[in-house]
Amino acid sequence: MTKMRRFYFVVEFLPKQANCELLVGRCMSVRHSFCIQRRIQDLGVSFPHWSSASIGHSIAFIHTNFEVLNELKNQAYFLDMEDYGNFSISEVKPVPDNVPEVRFIRNQNISKMFAGSAKRRLKRLAKRAAERGEVFAPKATDKEKTFELFHRAIAKSGSNEQEFVLHIQKEIAEGPHATGFCSYGLATNEVHRGSVPELQLVPGD
């Protein structure tokens, strides 16, 4: 069985007071537009400095094609931020052998636990009930869900330029799965189950 070969590069945020959630989101939005325009699939993202306290001050991009990553790292946003001294961007390098695999998962269920989202959801349910001619009676006994550790990234929609929040969680993966990422390079709870290397364990990253 031929072993899958992957490459990666890391974008590190240099300002000490950097808004990492915002910068991660901007980088993911660049990746999103790049992949949509070129119909590229299965380009994952990883967070080399993820911790319990923060999503970290860097983001990495992983793909099986060296040239695709080299083209991505030369997008105008990355080059401009590097010129301004805000980013340090590594060369495209092969993923070392025997690096553990993880998943960074976009969990859209998390947004439902916040009051604004819950209010909008109840409003939609009430409208649907009215359209069916039913009385809307939400259950007061519904328990609030709790979630394991997550971090946020603030991305921007390519269609309407509106900002939105990506809620991201991390889990250990049982082995490399290069296929199956959503449009922002993340796995999901069910459909997209792609994994990425645990770059925290790679020297120099």
C-alpha positions as CSV (number, residue, x, y, z in Angstrom):
1,M,0.0,0.0,0.0
2,T,1.5,3.4,-1.1
3,K,1.7,5.9,1.7
4,M,0.0,9.2,1.1
5,R,2.4,12.1,0.7
6,R,1.4,15.5,2.0
7,F,2.9,18.9,2.2
8,Y,2.3,21.9,4.4
9,F,3.2,25.5,5.2
10,V,2.7,27.6,8.3
11,V,1.6,31.2,8.6
12,E,2.6,32.7,12.0
13,F,1.1,35.9,13.3
14,L,3.9,38.2,14.6
15,P,2.3,41.1,16.5
16,K,2.3,40.4,20.2
17,Q,-1.3,41.7,20.6
18,A,-2.6,40.0,17.4
19,N,-6.3,39.1,17.3
20,C,-5.7,35.5,16.4
21,E,-9.4,34.7,16.0
22,L,-9.7,37.4,13.3
23,L,-6.4,36.5,11.6
24,V,-7.2,32.8,11.5
25,G,-10.6,33.6,10.0
26,R,-9.0,35.9,7.3
27,C,-6.5,33.2,6.4
28,M,-9.3,30.6,6.1
29,S,-11.4,33.0,4.0
30,V,-8.4,33.4,1.6
31,R,-8.1,29.6,1.4
32,H,-11.9,29.3,0.8
33,S,-11.8,31.8,-2.2
34,F,-8.6,30.2,-3.6
35,C,-10.1,26.7,-3.6
36,I,-13.5,27.8,-5.0
37,Q,-11.9,29.6,-7.9
38,R,-9.6,26.7,-8.8
39,R,-12.1,23.9,-7.8
40,I,-9.5,22.5,-5.4
41,Q,-10.7,20.0,-2.8
42,D,-9.2,18.4,0.3
43,L,-7.0,21.2,1.3
44,G,-7.0,21.1,5.1
45,V,-6.0,23.5,7.9
46,S,-4.2,22.8,11.1
47,F,-3.4,25.0,14.2
48,P,0.2,24.3,15.3
49,H,-0.1,26.4,18.5
50,W,-3.6,25.3,19.6
51,S,-3.9,25.2,23.4
52,S,-6.6,25.1,26.0
53,A,-6.3,28.9,26.2
54,S,-6.3,29.9,22.5
55,I,-6.6,28.8,18.9
56,G,-2.9,29.9,18.7
57,H,-0.9,32.4,16.8
58,S,-0.5,30.4,13.6
59,I,-2.4,28.4,11.0
60,A,-1.1,25.7,8.6
61,F,-2.4,24.5,5.3
62,I,-2.0,20.9,4.2
63,H,-2.4,19.3,0.8
64,T,-1.0,16.4,-1.3
65,N,0.1,18.8,-4.1
66,F,3.2,20.9,-3.5
67,E,2.4,23.4,-6.3
68,V,-1.1,24.1,-5.0
69,L,0.3,25.1,-1.6
70,N,3.0,27.2,-3.2
71,E,0.4,29.1,-5.2
72,L,-1.8,29.5,-2.1
73,K,1.1,31.0,0.0
74,N,1.7,33.5,-2.8
75,Q,-1.8,35.0,-2.6
76,A,-1.8,38.8,-2.3
77,Y,-3.2,38.8,1.3
78,F,-0.4,36.6,2.6
79,L,2.3,38.5,0.7
80,D,1.0,41.9,1.8
81,M,0.8,40.8,5.5
82,E,4.3,39.4,5.2
83,D,5.6,42.7,3.7
84,Y,4.0,44.7,6.5
85,G,5.8,42.5,9.1
86,N,2.6,40.9,10.4
87,F,3.1,37.4,9.1
88,S,6.0,35.0,8.9
89,I,5.3,32.4,6.2
90,S,7.3,29.2,6.0
91,E,8.4,27.3,2.9
92,V,6.2,24.5,1.7
93,K,7.6,21.3,3.4
94,P,6.7,17.6,3.4
95,V,4.8,16.3,6.4
96,P,7.2,14.2,8.3
97,D,6.5,10.5,8.8
98,N,4.9,9.2,11.9
99,V,3.3,12.4,13.0
100,P,0.0,11.8,14.9
101,E,-3.3,12.8,13.2
102,V,-5.9,15.1,14.5
103,R,-9.2,16.6,13.3
104,F,-10.1,20.3,13.7
105,I,-13.9,20.2,13.5
106,R,-16.4,22.9,12.6
107,N,-19.2,22.3,15.1
108,Q,-22.2,24.4,14.1
109,N,-24.2,23.0,17.0
110,I,-22.2,25.2,19.4
111,S,-23.7,28.4,18.0
112,K,-27.2,27.2,19.0
113,M,-26.3,27.4,22.7
114,F,-25.8,31.2,22.5
115,A,-28.8,33.4,23.4
116,G,-29.0,35.2,20.1
117,S,-28.9,32.0,18.0
118,A,-31.4,30.3,20.3
119,K,-33.8,33.3,20.0
120,R,-33.6,33.2,16.2
121,R,-34.1,29.4,16.3
122,L,-37.3,29.8,18.4
123,K,-38.6,32.5,16.2
124,R,-38.2,30.2,13.1
125,L,-39.9,27.3,14.9
126,A,-42.8,29.6,15.9
127,K,-43.2,30.8,12.4
128,R,-43.3,27.2,11.0
129,A,-45.8,26.2,13.7
130,A,-48.0,29.2,12.7
131,E,-47.8,28.2,9.0
132,R,-49.0,24.7,9.9
133,G,-51.8,26.2,12.1
134,E,-50.3,24.8,15.2
135,V,-49.8,26.3,18.6
136,F,-46.1,26.8,19.3
137,A,-45.2,25.4,22.8
138,P,-41.4,25.1,23.3
139,K,-40.5,22.7,26.1
140,A,-39.3,24.4,29.2
141,T,-37.6,21.2,30.3
142,D,-35.1,21.1,27.5
143,K,-31.6,21.0,29.0
144,E,-28.9,23.3,27.8
145,K,-26.2,21.4,26.0
146,T,-22.6,21.6,27.1
147,F,-19.6,21.2,24.8
148,E,-16.0,20.3,25.1
149,L,-13.3,22.9,24.6
150,F,-13.7,25.0,21.5
151,H,-12.2,28.1,20.0
152,R,-13.5,30.6,17.5
153,A,-12.4,32.0,14.2
154,I,-14.1,35.1,12.6
155,A,-14.4,34.5,8.9
156,K,-15.8,36.6,6.1
157,S,-18.4,35.3,3.6
158,G,-17.2,35.6,0.0
159,S,-20.7,36.2,-1.3
160,N,-21.9,39.0,0.9
161,E,-18.7,40.1,2.8
162,Q,-20.5,39.5,6.1
163,E,-18.5,38.2,9.1
164,F,-19.5,35.0,10.8
165,V,-18.1,32.8,13.5
166,L,-16.6,29.3,13.1
167,H,-16.7,27.3,16.2
168,I,-13.8,24.8,16.1
169,Q,-13.0,21.8,18.2
170,K,-10.0,19.4,18.2
171,E,-10.0,15.6,18.4
172,I,-7.5,12.8,17.9
173,A,-7.9,10.9,14.6
174,E,-7.2,7.2,14.2
175,G,-5.2,7.7,11.0
176,P,-4.5,9.9,8.0
177,H,-7.6,10.8,6.0
178,A,-6.7,13.4,3.4
179,T,-10.2,13.6,2.0
180,G,-13.3,15.2,3.5
181,F,-13.1,18.9,4.5
182,C,-15.7,21.5,4.5
183,S,-15.3,24.7,2.4
184,Y,-13.1,26.3,5.1
185,G,-10.7,23.3,5.4
186,L,-12.2,21.8,8.6
187,A,-13.7,18.5,9.4
188,T,-17.3,18.3,10.6
189,N,-19.1,16.0,13.0
190,E,-20.6,13.7,10.4
191,V,-20.1,14.3,6.6
192,H,-16.5,15.6,6.4
193,R,-14.0,13.5,8.4
194,G,-10.6,14.6,6.9
195,S,-7.6,14.7,9.3
196,V,-4.4,16.7,9.4
197,P,-1.0,16.2,11.0
198,E,-0.5,17.3,14.6
199,L,2.1,20.0,13.7
200,Q,2.7,20.9,17.4
201,L,5.0,17.9,17.4
202,V,7.0,18.8,14.4
203,P,10.3,20.6,15.3
204,G,10.4,24.2,14.2
205,D,6.6,24.6,13.8
